[in-house]
Amino acid sequence: MVYRISELAVEVGLSRTALLYYEKQDLIKGQRLSNGYRVYSERDLQRIRLIRQLQAGGLTLKECKACLEAKVDRKLLQRRLHKLDEEIAQKQQSRQLLAAMLGEGNLKEWHENTNKLAPDAHLDWLMKQGFSEKEALRLKWLSKDMNEHEQYMAEFMTVFEALDRWAPGSESETLKALSLLPEQPKVILEIGCGKGLATTVLANNTTASITAVDNEQSALTRLSDRFEADGLASRLTTVCASMTALPFNEASFDLLWAEGSAYIMGVTKALSQWKPLLDDGGILMLSDLVWLTDTPNEEAIEFWKHEYPDIQTVTTRVKQMEIAGYDVINNFTLSRQAWQNYYEPLILRIEELQPEMQGSQVLKEIGKEVDIYSNYLGQFGYQMFILRKCR
């Protein structure tokens, strides 16, 4: 039986152009009749079908031809198999991501990687998905999964609402940092004040007027009530705002105070964006989690790689501060007691909630953090930096 090219194209599901290319590559051999038509044999038909089967394994036409004309090259097949495995793995990752975005899987690793590679774009994208900036920032640092965020934050607040401290610190070390200032402040802006533990120290040990900023109104309300009860309300102004868009005029303050909050927007960005708010020679007191050794344990490295990928050594942070236009007047490491002030109540709270929150992702993650703190504190710690804005 013979086939004209149009008939052969129908039989094998290829175009006329494709068949002519096959013939040019010497994969099939048509015969021209006296009337000018080209015809192809049953052998040509079957060769094309065999080629299509080989192509299904990822082989190129050139490789198919080699397989037709000689013994199969096993090394070639092994290379193709390896490449196909890589493509399948990539497709599987793509599928898992799309499924996760539809709520059918965990997005945590994707959020972590995206936040590390493109933090600003990641934040903007989250806000485009309907999260407020406050919720987007919490998602970046806490839940790390937009599909699980609401449930995660409900559990998180159940744990932390009852606690005064949400990070390591102590009144004595806030006072120590205050004592290292070159002069007494008159107008203070505290950024990320929380429930006001540091605010109270600042108020009791200076005569300055204090503006306290946080994006959690309930914390500001609690702070205002405390100052009212202590007779200090006339010196306090609370502002519910984002630290990334502080609503103040340039050169409005001689002291900015930020204990454990700059990491939320990124330390280098905070150094840049907050600087104009200081008057000439103004002071920024900023604390940040840092490596205290050049050779931390691998388990600690892996943990902080996920929880705070921008963690740096003290030396690196100091260089960044100098590049940003500050003189580093002094710096010191928070004591072990400052960490105990945070973790001891937190551990008791976890034990209290364990029976009713079994299987909670929040409790699981806090438990891991407690283990890292217990085993490796001293390899990392909080550092208090007192910086003067260069004139």
C-alpha positions in Angstrom: 0.0 0.0 0.0 1.2 3.5 -0.8 0.2 6.8 0.6 0.3 10.3 -0.9 1.8 12.8 1.5 -1.6 14.2 2.5 -2.9 10.7 3.3 0.3 9.9 5.3 -0.1 13.1 7.2 -3.6 12.1 8.3 -2.5 8.6 9.3 0.4 9.8 11.6 -1.1 13.1 12.8 1.7 15.3 11.4 1.6 18.3 9.0 2.8 18.1 5.4 5.7 20.4 6.3 6.8 18.1 9.1 6.8 15.1 6.8 8.9 17.0 4.3 11.3 17.8 7.1 11.4 14.1 8.0 12.3 13.2 4.5 15.0 15.9 4.4 16.5 14.3 7.5 16.5 10.9 5.6 14.0 9.4 8.1 11.6 8.4 5.3 12.0 8.1 1.5 9.2 9.1 -0.8 9.0 8.2 -4.4 7.9 10.6 -7.1 5.4 9.1 -9.6 5.3 10.1 -13.3 2.3 12.3 -12.6 4.5 14.3 -10.1 2.9 13.1 -6.9 5.1 11.8 -4.1 4.0 8.5 -2.5 5.2 6.7 0.6 5.3 3.1 1.6 3.9 1.1 4.6 7.5 1.0 5.8 7.6 4.8 5.9 4.3 4.8 7.8 5.7 2.4 10.4 9.0 4.2 10.7 7.2 7.4 11.5 5.1 5.7 14.1 8.2 4.2 15.7 9.9 7.6 15.7 6.9 9.1 17.4 7.1 6.4 20.1 10.8 7.2 20.6 10.1 10.9 20.8 7.7 10.2 23.6 10.8 9.3 25.6 12.2 12.7 25.0 14.6 11.9 22.2 15.3 14.4 19.4 14.8 13.5 15.8 18.5 13.1 15.3 18.7 10.8 18.3 15.7 8.8 17.0 17.5 8.3 13.7 20.5 7.0 15.5 18.3 4.5 17.3 16.7 3.4 14.1 20.0 2.8 12.3 22.1 1.2 15.1 22.0 -0.5 18.5 20.5 1.7 21.2 23.0 4.0 22.9 22.5 3.3 26.6 24.5 6.3 27.7 22.3 8.5 25.5 19.2 7.0 27.1 20.6 7.5 30.6 21.3 11.2 29.9 17.8 11.6 28.6 16.3 9.8 31.6 18.2 12.0 34.0 17.0 15.1 32.1 13.5 13.9 32.2 13.7 13.2 35.9 14.8 16.8 36.4 11.9 18.1 34.3 9.4 16.0 36.2 10.8 17.2 39.6 10.5 20.9 38.4 6.9 20.3 37.1 6.0 18.7 40.4 7.3 21.7 42.3 5.3 23.9 40.0 2.2 21.9 40.6 2.7 21.9 44.4 3.1 25.7 44.4 0.0 26.2 42.4 -2.0 23.8 44.5 -0.7 25.5 47.7 -1.8 28.9 46.4 -5.2 27.4 46.0 -5.2 26.3 49.6 -4.3 22.6 48.9 -0.8 22.6 50.5 1.7 24.4 52.6 3.2 27.7 51.4 5.6 28.3 54.2 8.8 27.4 52.3 7.8 29.5 49.3 7.0 32.5 51.5 10.3 32.2 53.3 12.3 31.9 50.0 10.4 34.8 48.4 10.9 37.0 51.5 14.6 36.3 51.4 15.0 36.9 47.7 12.6 39.9 47.2 11.4 41.1 50.6 9.8 44.4 49.4 8.2 42.9 46.4 6.9 40.0 48.6 5.3 42.5 51.0 3.7 44.5 48.2 2.4 41.3 46.7 0.8 40.2 50.0 -0.9 43.5 50.3 -2.3 43.0 46.7 -3.8 39.8 47.9 -5.9 41.7 50.4 -3.7 41.7 53.6 -3.2 45.0 55.4 0.4 46.1 55.9 0.1 45.0 59.5 -1.1 41.6 58.6 1.3 41.2 55.7 4.2 41.9 58.1 2.9 39.4 60.6 2.6 36.9 57.8 6.2 37.5 56.7 7.6 37.0 60.2 5.1 34.7 62.0 2.6 32.5 60.1 4.6 32.5 56.7 1.6 30.9 55.0 -1.3 33.1 53.7 -3.7 30.1 53.6 -3.1 29.4 57.3 -2.5 33.0 58.5 -5.9 33.6 60.2 -5.8 30.4 62.3 -2.1 30.8 63.1 -2.6 34.4 64.4 -5.5 33.4 66.5 -3.3 30.8 68.2 -0.4 33.2 68.4 -2.5 35.8 70.2 -3.9 33.2 72.5 -0.3 32.6 73.7 1.0 36.1 73.8 -1.9 38.4 74.8 -1.4 37.3 78.4 2.3 38.1 78.4 3.9 41.5 79.0 7.0 40.7 77.0 7.0 39.7 73.4 10.8 39.7 73.1 13.9 39.5 75.4 14.6 42.6 77.4 14.9 44.1 80.9 14.2 47.4 82.6 17.8 47.5 83.9 19.3 47.2 80.4 16.9 49.8 78.9 18.2 52.0 81.7 21.8 51.1 80.9 21.3 52.1 77.3 19.7 55.3 78.4 22.7 56.0 80.7 25.0 55.7 77.7 23.4 58.6 75.8 25.8 61.6 75.5 23.1 64.0 76.6 19.6 63.9 78.1 16.8 63.7 75.4 14.0 66.2 75.3 11.8 64.8 72.5 11.6 61.0 72.2 10.0 58.8 69.5 9.7 55.2 70.5 9.1 52.9 67.5 7.4 49.6 68.1 6.6 50.3 71.8 4.4 47.3 72.3 2.9 47.3 75.8 5.3 50.0 76.9 7.8 48.4 79.2 10.6 50.4 77.8 8.4 53.5 77.5 7.9 53.4 81.3 11.6 53.4 81.9 12.1 56.3 79.5 9.4 58.3 81.2 10.6 57.6 84.7 14.3 58.5 84.0 14.0 61.5 81.7 11.9 64.6 81.6 11.3 64.3 77.8 8.0 64.2 76.0 7.5 60.8 74.5 5.6 59.7 71.3 5.0 56.0 71.3 4.3 54.3 68.0 2.9 50.8 67.4 0.6 49.2 64.9 -1.4 47.3 67.6 -4.0 49.7 69.0 -4.8 47.4 72.0 -1.1 47.7 73.1 -1.3 51.5 72.9 -4.5 51.6 74.8 -2.9 49.5 77.6 0.1 51.8 77.6 -2.1 54.9 77.8 -4.0 53.5 80.7 -0.8 52.7 82.6 0.6 56.2 82.1 -2.8 57.7 83.2 -2.6 55.7 86.4 1.0 56.8 87.0 0.3 60.4 86.4 2.5 60.6 83.3 -0.2 60.9 80.7 0.7 64.6 79.9 4.1 63.5 78.6 2.8 60.7 76.4 1.4 60.7 72.9 0.4 57.4 71.3 0.2 56.9 67.5 -1.1 53.8 65.8 1.0 53.7 62.6 3.3 51.6 60.6 7.0 52.0 61.3 7.6 51.9 57.5 5.6 55.2 57.1 6.0 57.3 60.2 3.7 60.4 60.1 6.2 62.9 61.5 8.1 65.9 60.1 11.8 65.8 59.6 14.1 66.7 62.5 11.2 66.3 65.0 13.1 64.2 67.6 16.5 64.2 69.4 16.1 60.5 70.3 14.6 57.5 68.5 14.2 54.4 70.6 13.6 51.0 68.9 14.0 47.9 71.1 13.7 44.7 69.0 11.5 46.2 66.3 13.7 47.3 63.4 14.0 43.8 62.0 10.3 43.9 61.0 11.1 46.3 58.1 14.8 45.4 57.9 17.6 47.1 59.8 19.3 48.7 56.9 16.0 50.1 55.7 15.2 51.4 59.2 18.6 53.1 59.4 17.8 55.0 56.2 14.1 55.8 56.6 14.2 56.9 60.2 17.3 59.0 59.9 15.5 62.2 58.6 13.3 62.2 61.7 16.3 63.0 63.9 17.6 66.5 64.4 21.3 67.3 63.8 23.4 65.1 66.0 20.3 63.2 67.2 20.5 59.7 68.7 19.1 56.4 67.6 19.0 53.5 70.0 18.3 50.3 68.2 18.6 46.7 69.3 18.9 43.7 67.0 19.5 40.0 67.1 23.1 39.3 66.1 25.7 36.5 65.9 28.1 36.7 68.8 30.5 34.2 67.3 31.9 33.6 63.8 31.4 29.9 64.2 27.8 29.2 65.4 26.4 25.7 65.6 24.8 24.4 62.4 21.5 23.8 64.2 21.4 27.5 65.3 22.4 28.6 61.8 19.6 26.6 60.2 17.0 27.9 62.7 17.8 31.6 62.3 18.1 31.1 58.5 14.3 30.6 58.6 13.3 32.8 61.5 15.6 35.8 60.8 17.6 35.4 57.6 19.2 38.9 57.9 20.9 38.1 61.2 24.5 39.5 61.1 27.6 39.7 63.3 28.1 42.8 65.4 31.0 43.9 63.2 28.8 43.7 60.1 25.9 45.7 61.7 28.4 48.4 62.9 29.7 48.7 59.3 26.2 49.0 58.0 25.4 51.7 60.5 28.5 53.7 59.6 27.7 53.4 55.9 24.2 54.7 56.7 25.6 57.9 58.2 25.8 57.2 61.9 28.6 57.2 64.5 28.4 54.2 66.7 28.8 55.7 70.2 28.4 52.4 72.2 26.9 48.9 72.0 26.5 46.0 74.4 24.9 42.6 74.6 21.7 41.9 76.5 22.3 39.7 79.5 21.0 36.1 80.0 18.6 37.6 82.5 17.0 39.7 79.7 16.3 36.4 77.8 15.0 34.7 80.9 12.5 37.6 81.5 11.0 36.6 78.1 11.3 32.9 78.0 10.4 31.8 81.5 6.9 33.3 81.4 6.5 32.0 77.8 7.5 28.5 78.8 4.9 28.5 81.7 2.3 29.8 79.3 3.0 27.0 76.8 2.7 24.4 79.6 -0.6 26.0 80.6 -2.1 25.9 77.1 -0.7 22.5 76.0 -3.8 20.5 77.0 -6.2 22.7 75.0 -3.9 23.4 72.0 -2.5 20.0 71.2 -1.1 19.9 67.7 -0.8 23.7 67.5 1.7 24.8 65.0 2.4 27.9 67.1 3.3 25.8 70.2 5.4 23.5 68.1 7.4 26.5 66.7 7.8 28.1 70.1 9.0 24.8 71.5 11.7 24.7 68.8 12.7 28.3 69.6 13.0 27.5 73.3 15.3 24.6 72.5 17.6 26.8 70.4 17.6 29.4 73.2 18.4 26.8 75.8 21.2 25.2 73.8 22.9 28.0 72.0 22.3 31.4 73.7 25.7 33.1 73.8 26.3 32.2 70.1 23.6 34.7 69.3 22.1 37.5 71.4 20.4 40.9 71.3 22.8 43.8 70.9 21.9 47.4 71.9 23.4 50.0 69.6 23.6 53.7 70.5 24.1 55.7 67.3 24.6 59.4 66.6 23.3 60.9 63.3 26.3 62.4 61.6 26.1 66.1 61.2 
